[in-house]
């Protein structure tokens, strides 16, 4: 079900994020994250969003 929703949302993205959370990266973190995002063909914001949602998807309930 989760994968189906991801595919559907990828095809019909929402107009914008419901919530924005500013994060601060050190210069080194920014450089490394930006390089990883470019290597995956994504912009930095999308790449970070996917890393966060992937981490949430793999959390184990307590």
Secondary structure, 3 states (H helix, E strand, C coil): CHHHHHHHHHHCCCCCCCCCCCCCCCHHHHHHHHHHHHHCCCCHHHHHHHHHHHHHHHCCCC
